[in-house]
Amino acid sequence: MKKIFLFIALISSLFSIAQKKALVGGTLIDGYGNVPIHDSVILIEDETIIEVGTTNSIEISSDYEIISTEGMSVMPGLWDMHVHLMINGHSDYDYWDRTYPKLFKDVIMPSSAHQLLMAGVTSARDLGGPLEESLIVRDKINLGEIPGPTMYVSGPFIQKQPYPGTEQFRWGVNGERDARNKIRTLANAGVDVIKLIDQDQMTFEELSAIVDESHKNNLKVIAHSHRPEEIRLGLKAGIDNFEHTGLSSAPKYPDDVIEMINERTGQMNIGPLFWTPTIEGLYNYTDVIKSNEHLDNNSWHLGLPDSIIIDIKNSIKKPGELPYFQLTPIRKPTLKTKFNQLRNSGVVMMIGTDSGIPMKFHSQSTWNELDVWVNIMEVDPLDAIKSATYWPSFFMGVSENVGTISVGKQADIIAVKGNVLKYISLLQNVDLVMKKGKIYKNSSL
């Protein structure tokens, strides 16, 4: 009997030995915006980064698994702060919402999450989805049962009145008391944030109750900013993070709205005001009409049955005719002006894509957003990467644990061959994906 116990103890000790990895040789971009480190070394034990330096400053012991990053840019795993796991590029929302809800939990949402991870997105925020399914998929990922980014979920959209047929993932509010009850229900269920839309259709008492009750439950409120009045009311109520740049073709934000934003960003005692502009889907649409070969890239097929792949393909056969985008060519010239208005106002902007909307696949959207920021909006690549790594982790309150490549942080790391600071589009083919110290993708193997 004693020998059996000794044998069990030996086996247990073998399984408990720390998994040690060393990423060696690449150019390290830490996520803070610091000067990149050449010939970098990152030592990892299990899930945690324990040392960061160079090949000249760190001696690597023989018990480390050496993973070469020579010739590569090494950076924190990306965050996408606006995804929709329940949709995957189909052009007809009404049809999708009628046809596929039974497959959300076990097929579509896990597929979307897996695609994001393979694209180098190690953390993501899902804004608007069915409550039970969102929580189940998030928790399965966190338990390691299915692959995907660390997810932060809102559950259902909160709005004045849900659109017909969307009640599973859109909740209406009727009065201040009902608004508070809806937020308490979501908070008790365990959501991470609250997603609010059409707040200009609510009474201000309802809107204020939503924000107040969310903050009482330590939940930040993320809200649409499609219409000027949504922004005005949202600022007055204390919204934490606005999404998008607006659905209209107005050439710029009204002066009074910018003045209100300026006033809010001047109140640093209550922290930064965050904005997720989600511009690439709009900016790139006219290019998709001219050349849509990338729609045939099978990266977005991952995890989807053939029947759904065919269904999505059929729905986007004629990109130029999709009702969703008909106003987009008129909106495109306004995007740079609005983007710069926001930059100049002092808001902290974060990378988010609205991935899942028509023709915007989870496997492609995040790098496309970064590409537009850098090459069209002229954002410095280090700043753009910071908006996809450090700032999202800061907003979600987890920057002490993740979001940068630093000693003591979680080892969420990606690497890509070449100089990503010169060619940001290299991120369309991420070569190495590590999340919590586990390698999910390594094209060198």
Backbone torsions as a table, in degrees:
resi	resn	phi	psi	omega
1	MET	NA	-39.6	179.7
2	LYS	-62.7	-38.7	179.4
3	LYS	-64.2	-36.6	179.6
4	ILE	-63.4	-45.2	179.7
5	PHE	-63.5	-39.5	178.5
6	LEU	-63.8	-39.4	179.3
7	PHE	-64.6	-44.1	178.5
8	ILE	-62.2	-41.8	179.7
9	ALA	-63.5	-38.7	179.5
10	LEU	-64.9	-46.0	179.2
11	ILE	-61.2	-43.0	-179.7
12	SER	-61.5	-41.4	-178.6
13	SER	-67.2	-35.4	177.8
14	LEU	-63.0	-42.6	-178.8
15	PHE	-72.7	-20.6	-177.6
16	SER	-91.2	-4.1	178.9
17	ILE	-62.3	133.3	-177.9
18	ALA	-61.7	138.6	174.3
19	GLN	-84.0	114.7	-175.2
20	LYS	-110.0	128.6	178.8
21	LYS	-131.8	147.8	176.2
22	ALA	-128.5	119.8	173.9
23	LEU	-91.9	119.9	-165.6
24	VAL	-129.8	126.4	165.0
25	GLY	110.7	-19.2	-173.6
26	GLY	-82.4	174.6	174.1
27	THR	-89.9	118.2	-173.3
28	LEU	-91.3	123.7	172.2
29	ILE	-108.6	112.1	-165.5
30	ASP	-82.2	-13.5	-179.4
31	GLY	99.3	-19.3	177.0
32	TYR	-82.1	-18.6	-173.5
33	GLY	96.8	9.6	177.5
34	ASN	-69.4	165.2	175.7
35	VAL	-59.0	130.6	-179.1
36	PRO	-59.1	150.5	179.8
37	ILE	-104.1	119.9	178.7
38	HIS	-85.8	155.1	-179.2
39	ASP	51.4	48.0	-172.3
40	SER	-77.8	157.7	172.2
41	VAL	-131.7	132.0	174.9
42	ILE	-125.6	118.1	178.1
43	LEU	-98.5	133.7	-174.6
44	ILE	-130.2	132.2	171.3
45	GLU	-119.6	119.6	-176.0
46	ASP	55.8	-112.4	-176.8
47	GLU	-97.3	-2.4	-163.8
48	THR	-118.3	139.1	172.6
49	ILE	-77.9	122.5	-176.5
50	ILE	-109.0	-18.0	178.1
51	GLU	-158.2	142.5	178.0
52	VAL	-134.2	129.7	179.7
53	GLY	-171.5	-144.6	-178.8
54	THR	-126.6	171.8	178.7
55	THR	-64.9	-21.1	178.2
56	ASN	-85.7	-22.9	-173.0
57	SER	-104.6	-15.5	-176.4
58	ILE	-122.4	128.5	173.8
59	GLU	-96.4	126.8	-175.2
60	ILE	-98.6	119.5	-179.2
61	SER	-72.4	163.0	-171.9
62	SER	-70.4	-13.2	-178.0
63	ASP	-86.4	5.0	177.2
64	TYR	-94.1	139.9	169.8
65	GLU	-80.1	119.4	-178.2
66	ILE	-85.7	125.3	176.1
67	ILE	-119.4	113.5	-175.9
68	SER	-73.9	132.0	171.7
69	THR	-119.0	22.3	178.6
70	GLU	-54.8	134.0	178.1
71	GLY	75.5	13.9	-174.7
72	MET	-121.8	155.1	167.6
73	SER	-92.9	128.0	-177.1
74	VAL	-114.5	131.0	-174.2
75	MET	-152.6	166.9	176.8
76	PRO	-61.9	152.0	172.5
77	GLY	-56.4	143.6	-177.5
78	LEU	-74.2	153.0	168.3
79	TRP	-109.8	142.6	167.3
80	ASP	-121.6	115.3	-170.9
81	MET	-90.1	7.9	177.0
82	HIS	-153.4	90.8	176.5
83	VAL	-125.0	162.5	176.0
84	HIS	-130.0	96.1	-177.3
85	LEU	-63.8	-26.0	-173.8
86	MET	-79.4	-5.8	177.5
87	ILE	-129.9	157.8	-175.4
88	ASN	-148.1	56.6	169.5
89	GLY	90.8	-4.8	179.7
90	HIS	-67.5	145.6	-172.5
91	SER	-88.0	-13.2	-173.8
92	ASP	-115.9	96.6	-177.6
93	TYR	-62.7	-43.3	-178.2
94	ASP	-59.1	-44.1	178.4
95	TYR	-64.6	-46.6	-178.5
96	TRP	-59.5	-45.0	-177.4
97	ASP	-67.6	-25.3	176.0
98	ARG	-83.2	-31.9	-166.9
99	THR	-92.2	-36.8	-164.6
100	TYR	-115.2	2.1	-178.0
101	PRO	-52.6	-34.7	-178.9
102	LYS	-67.4	-17.3	-179.5
103	LEU	-102.2	-1.3	-177.9
104	PHE	-56.3	-53.2	-170.0
105	LYS	-67.8	-43.9	-170.2
106	ASP	-99.4	-17.1	-175.4
107	VAL	-124.5	-63.6	-167.4
108	ILE	-71.1	-49.7	-178.6
109	MET	-66.8	-42.8	173.8
110	PRO	-61.3	-36.9	177.3
111	SER	-61.7	-46.9	180.0
112	SER	-60.1	-43.6	-179.4
113	ALA	-63.4	-42.9	-179.9
114	HIS	-63.4	-41.7	178.7
115	GLN	-62.0	-42.2	177.6
116	LEU	-59.5	-45.6	-178.6
117	LEU	-61.8	-43.7	-179.8
118	MET	-66.4	-20.0	176.8
119	ALA	-88.7	5.5	177.2
120	GLY	92.7	9.1	178.6
121	VAL	-91.9	109.1	-176.7
122	THR	-100.0	-9.6	173.8
123	SER	-143.3	142.9	-178.5
124	ALA	-153.2	156.1	179.7
125	ARG	-117.3	118.2	-179.2
126	ASP	-93.9	116.0	-173.1
127	LEU	-113.0	91.9	176.5
128	GLY	108.6	99.6	179.4
129	GLY	-167.1	167.9	178.0
130	PRO	-63.6	139.3	-170.0
131	LEU	-62.7	-57.3	-174.9
132	GLU	-60.2	-46.4	-178.1
133	GLU	-63.8	-40.6	179.8
134	SER	-61.4	-44.4	-178.6
135	LEU	-68.7	-39.8	-179.7
136	ILE	-63.6	-46.8	-179.0
137	VAL	-65.7	-44.0	176.7
138	ARG	-55.7	-48.0	-175.1
139	ASP	-70.6	-35.4	176.5
140	LYS	-63.4	-39.9	176.7
141	ILE	-63.4	-47.2	-177.6
142	ASN	-63.1	-30.1	178.2
143	LEU	-83.9	-4.1	-179.9
144	GLY	79.7	14.1	-178.1
145	GLU	-79.4	-29.5	176.2
146	ILE	-137.2	151.5	-179.1
147	PRO	-80.2	144.3	178.0
148	GLY	169.5	169.7	174.9
149	PRO	-68.4	160.4	165.7
150	THR	-62.0	120.5	-172.9
151	MET	-102.8	141.2	171.3
152	TYR	-119.6	120.4	-168.2
153	VAL	-119.7	148.7	177.8
154	SER	-99.1	-19.5	-166.8
155	GLY	68.9	-151.5	-172.0
156	PRO	-63.4	147.4	166.3
157	PHE	-58.7	144.6	170.6
158	ILE	-107.3	124.2	179.6
159	GLN	-148.6	174.3	-177.3
160	LYS	-62.7	-47.7	-179.9
161	GLN	-147.9	126.4	-178.5
162	PRO	-66.7	148.4	175.8
163	TYR	-68.0	147.0	-177.7
164	PRO	-54.2	131.6	177.8
165	GLY	85.7	2.5	-177.6
166	THR	-114.3	14.3	-172.9
167	GLU	-61.6	-20.6	179.5
168	GLN	-65.6	-31.7	-176.2
169	PHE	-130.2	12.7	172.1
170	ARG	-133.8	123.5	-179.0
171	TRP	-112.2	131.3	176.5
172	GLY	-89.7	162.2	176.6
173	VAL	-126.0	141.5	-179.1
174	ASN	-131.5	83.9	180.0
175	GLY	97.6	163.8	-175.9
176	GLU	-62.2	-42.8	-177.3
177	ARG	-64.3	-44.0	178.8
178	ASP	-63.5	-39.3	178.9
179	ALA	-59.1	-46.5	179.5
180	ARG	-64.8	-39.7	179.7
181	ASN	-63.5	-39.2	179.4
182	LYS	-64.0	-42.5	179.9
183	ILE	-66.5	-40.6	177.8
184	ARG	-61.9	-39.6	178.7
185	THR	-60.9	-45.1	179.1
186	LEU	-66.5	-42.4	179.7
187	ALA	-62.4	-44.2	179.8
188	ASN	-66.5	-30.0	177.9
189	ALA	-71.7	-26.9	175.9
190	GLY	108.9	23.0	177.6
191	VAL	-67.3	164.2	-176.9
192	ASP	-98.6	-28.6	-180.0
193	VAL	-148.2	170.9	174.7
194	ILE	-114.2	133.2	178.7
195	LYS	-109.2	123.9	-174.0
196	LEU	-121.6	134.4	175.4
197	ILE	-136.3	160.7	177.9
198	ASP	54.6	37.5	-176.9
199	GLN	-67.6	-17.4	176.8
200	ASP	-75.0	-6.3	176.3
201	GLN	-95.5	-6.0	178.5
202	MET	-91.1	163.8	166.6
203	THR	-72.8	156.3	179.6
204	PHE	-66.8	-27.6	176.7
205	GLU	-65.1	-40.9	177.7
206	GLU	-64.8	-47.1	-179.8
207	LEU	-61.1	-46.3	179.7
208	SER	-61.9	-38.1	179.4
209	ALA	-64.7	-40.6	179.0
210	ILE	-61.2	-49.5	-177.8
211	VAL	-66.2	-45.7	-178.7
212	ASP	-61.9	-46.3	-178.6
213	GLU	-67.5	-36.0	176.5
214	SER	-62.0	-48.1	-179.0
215	HIS	-65.3	-34.7	175.6
216	LYS	-61.6	-29.1	-179.9
217	ASN	-99.8	19.0	177.5
218	ASN	58.3	35.9	177.5
219	LEU	-114.7	128.7	176.1
220	LYS	-81.9	153.5	-176.3
221	VAL	-110.6	125.9	178.1
222	ILE	-110.7	131.0	-172.0
223	ALA	-136.8	150.1	174.1
224	HIS	-64.2	154.4	176.5
225	SER	-134.5	40.5	-176.8
226	HIS	-72.3	-32.7	-177.1
227	ARG	-119.4	145.1	-178.5
228	PRO	-53.0	-36.6	-177.6
229	GLU	-70.9	-29.3	173.7
230	GLU	-60.5	-40.2	-179.8
231	ILE	-70.3	-46.8	-179.1
232	ARG	-56.5	-50.9	-178.4
233	LEU	-67.4	-39.0	179.3
234	GLY	-62.4	-41.7	176.9
235	LEU	-63.8	-42.9	-179.5
236	LYS	-63.5	-36.0	-177.8
237	ALA	-82.6	-19.6	178.1
238	GLY	100.0	33.4	175.5
239	ILE	-58.2	143.1	-176.6
240	ASP	-89.6	-31.6	-171.4
241	ASN	-152.2	120.9	176.2
242	PHE	-96.1	150.2	-178.8
243	GLU	-118.7	142.9	172.6
244	HIS	79.3	176.5	178.8
245	THR	-119.7	8.8	176.1
246	GLY	106.4	147.3	-179.3
247	LEU	-90.3	-11.5	-173.6
248	SER	-87.3	170.3	176.6
249	SER	-98.5	14.7	176.3
250	ALA	-56.6	138.5	-172.6
251	PRO	-67.8	-22.8	-179.9
252	LYS	-161.8	172.1	173.8
253	TYR	-72.4	142.9	176.7
254	PRO	-58.6	148.7	-177.0
255	ASP	-57.2	-39.2	-177.0
256	ASP	-67.8	-31.5	177.5
257	VAL	-67.0	-44.8	178.6
258	ILE	-63.8	-38.0	177.1
259	GLU	-62.6	-39.9	177.6
260	MET	-65.8	-39.9	178.3
261	ILE	-64.8	-43.7	178.3
262	ASN	-58.4	-41.6	179.7
263	GLU	-64.5	-41.4	179.7
264	ARG	-67.1	-43.1	-179.0
265	THR	-69.8	-16.9	174.7
266	GLY	-76.9	-12.3	-178.7
267	GLN	-94.4	68.4	-176.0
268	MET	-69.2	-11.8	176.3
269	ASN	-65.5	-20.8	176.5
270	ILE	-106.2	11.3	175.0
271	GLY	89.9	172.1	-178.1
272	PRO	-67.0	157.7	167.7
273	LEU	-98.8	129.5	-174.9
274	PHE	-104.7	148.2	-179.4
275	TRP	-142.3	134.9	176.8
276	THR	-117.3	98.2	-169.1
277	PRO	-73.7	-23.6	177.7
278	THR	45.5	66.1	-171.8
279	ILE	-103.5	-18.8	-169.1
280	GLU	-65.9	-35.8	-179.8
281	GLY	-61.3	-35.4	178.5
282	LEU	-78.1	-45.7	-175.7
283	TYR	-65.0	-38.5	-174.1
284	ASN	-85.9	-6.1	-172.8
285	TYR	-60.2	-43.7	-178.6
286	THR	-64.3	-30.9	175.8
287	ASP	-70.0	-33.6	177.7
288	VAL	-63.5	-37.9	178.0
289	ILE	-61.6	-40.2	-177.2
290	LYS	-75.4	-37.3	-177.9
291	SER	-149.2	109.2	-176.3
292	ASN	-117.3	28.2	-179.0
293	GLU	-60.3	-30.5	-177.9
294	HIS	-65.4	-17.6	177.3
295	LEU	-67.1	-20.2	178.5
296	ASP	-87.2	-4.4	176.3
297	ASN	-61.1	121.4	-172.4
298	ASN	-80.8	8.7	177.5
299	SER	-60.3	-29.8	-179.0
300	TRP	-82.9	-0.6	176.7
301	HIS	-81.6	-17.5	-172.4
302	LEU	-52.8	121.4	175.6
303	GLY	83.9	-3.3	-179.0
304	LEU	-101.8	139.1	174.9
305	PRO	-68.8	156.2	-177.8
306	ASP	-55.4	-36.2	-177.2
307	SER	-62.3	-39.5	179.3
308	ILE	-73.9	-39.0	177.4
309	ILE	-58.5	-46.2	179.1
310	ILE	-63.2	-41.2	179.8
311	ASP	-60.9	-46.3	179.1
312	ILE	-63.7	-45.2	179.7
313	LYS	-57.6	-44.8	-179.4
314	ASN	-63.6	-32.1	-176.7
315	SER	-75.4	-17.6	-176.8
316	ILE	-119.5	24.7	-179.3
317	LYS	-62.4	-32.6	-177.0
318	LYS	-122.0	80.9	-174.3
319	PRO	-55.8	-34.6	-177.5
320	GLY	-71.1	-10.6	-175.7
321	GLU	-108.3	5.3	-176.7
322	LEU	-72.1	123.6	-179.9
323	PRO	-55.9	-33.0	-177.0
324	TYR	-56.2	-31.8	-170.0
325	PHE	-111.8	8.6	-171.2
326	GLN	-61.8	-32.2	179.4
327	LEU	-84.9	-10.4	-172.4
328	THR	-58.8	-42.9	178.9
329	PRO	-58.9	-29.0	177.6
330	ILE	-77.5	-32.0	-179.2
331	ARG	-75.5	-28.9	-173.2
332	LYS	-52.8	-45.5	-178.8
333	PRO	-65.3	-17.2	-178.5
334	THR	-86.1	-15.3	-169.0
335	LEU	-65.5	-42.7	-177.7
336	LYS	-65.9	-39.6	178.1
337	THR	-61.2	-47.3	-178.3
338	LYS	-67.2	-40.1	178.0
339	PHE	-59.3	-45.4	-178.9
340	ASN	-71.3	-32.8	173.4
341	GLN	-58.3	-43.1	179.4
342	LEU	-67.4	-44.5	178.4
343	ARG	-58.3	-45.1	-176.5
344	ASN	-72.1	-17.9	-179.0
345	SER	-80.9	-13.5	178.6
346	GLY	95.1	7.8	175.4
347	VAL	-70.1	155.0	173.6
348	VAL	-94.2	116.3	-177.4
349	MET	-96.0	142.7	-178.0
350	MET	-125.6	150.7	178.5
351	ILE	-74.5	125.3	173.9
352	GLY	-155.8	154.1	-166.2
353	THR	-128.3	-17.9	-170.0
354	ASP	67.6	26.5	-174.8
355	SER	-58.9	139.5	-174.0
356	GLY	112.7	-21.5	177.3
357	ILE	-67.7	170.3	-174.6
358	PRO	-49.5	125.1	176.9
359	MET	67.1	7.2	178.7
360	LYS	-110.1	97.5	-172.0
361	PHE	-90.4	148.9	-178.3
362	HIS	-62.8	-25.0	-178.4
363	SER	-81.0	-8.2	-173.4
364	GLN	-128.4	-23.9	-165.8
365	SER	-66.4	-39.5	-171.4
366	THR	-67.2	-45.3	179.1
367	TRP	-67.4	-33.2	177.0
368	ASN	-62.4	-40.5	178.4
369	GLU	-63.0	-46.1	178.0
370	LEU	-61.1	-39.9	-179.6
371	ASP	-62.4	-43.4	179.0
372	VAL	-67.3	-42.4	177.8
373	TRP	-55.6	-46.8	-173.5
374	VAL	-77.7	-49.4	-170.3
375	ASN	-89.3	-20.3	179.5
376	ILE	-110.0	-46.9	-178.2
377	MET	-87.0	-3.5	173.6
378	GLU	60.8	36.3	172.7
379	VAL	-80.1	134.5	177.1
380	ASP	-57.4	134.9	-177.4
381	PRO	-54.3	-38.9	178.4
382	LEU	-63.9	-37.3	178.5
383	ASP	-69.9	-39.1	178.8
384	ALA	-63.0	-43.2	178.8
385	ILE	-65.0	-38.7	176.6
386	LYS	-61.1	-35.0	178.4
387	SER	-73.5	-9.7	177.5
388	ALA	-112.2	5.7	-177.6
389	THR	-137.6	-77.1	-175.9
390	TYR	-63.9	-52.6	-173.4
391	TRP	-61.4	-42.4	175.4
392	PRO	-60.0	-40.8	179.6
393	SER	-66.3	-35.4	177.0
394	PHE	-64.3	-46.7	-179.0
395	PHE	-60.0	-41.3	-177.3
396	MET	-80.8	0.4	175.4
397	GLY	76.7	23.1	-177.0
398	VAL	-123.8	18.5	-175.1
399	SER	-67.5	-16.4	175.0
400	GLU	-73.7	-16.4	-174.1
401	ASN	-114.9	-23.4	-170.6
402	VAL	-158.3	167.9	174.9
403	GLY	107.9	-18.8	176.0
404	THR	-140.2	162.4	175.4
405	ILE	-94.5	96.7	-174.8
406	SER	-143.8	153.9	178.1
407	VAL	-59.8	132.3	179.3
408	GLY	92.2	-11.7	-179.1
409	LYS	-85.1	161.3	175.3
410	GLN	-66.0	139.4	-176.4
411	ALA	-83.4	74.4	169.4
412	ASP	-102.3	104.1	-168.9
413	ILE	-139.4	139.7	172.4
414	ILE	-126.5	160.6	177.3
415	ALA	-145.0	146.8	-178.9
416	VAL	-139.4	140.8	-179.7
417	LYS	-68.9	129.3	178.7
418	GLY	105.3	-177.3	-176.3
419	ASN	-96.4	98.2	-175.5
420	VAL	-71.2	-20.3	178.0
421	LEU	-74.2	-22.4	175.4
422	LYS	-95.7	-35.1	-178.2
423	TYR	-128.0	83.8	-175.7
424	ILE	-62.4	-24.8	-178.4
425	SER	-69.1	-9.1	173.4
426	LEU	-58.3	-21.6	-179.0
427	LEU	-67.5	-8.4	175.6
428	GLN	-69.0	-16.5	178.0
429	ASN	-131.4	76.6	179.0
430	VAL	-70.4	130.3	-174.8
431	ASP	-90.1	-34.8	-177.3
432	LEU	-128.7	130.0	175.0
433	VAL	-127.6	117.9	176.6
434	MET	-122.0	131.3	175.6
435	LYS	-131.7	126.8	-176.3
436	LYS	51.7	39.7	176.4
437	GLY	79.1	-5.3	179.8
438	LYS	-99.1	132.9	-179.3
439	ILE	-87.4	121.8	179.0
440	TYR	-101.7	-18.0	-179.6
441	LYS	-154.1	132.2	174.4
442	ASN	-150.1	99.2	-175.7
443	SER	-70.0	-11.5	179.3
444	SER	-77.9	-15.9	-178.0
445	LEU	-86.2	NA	NA
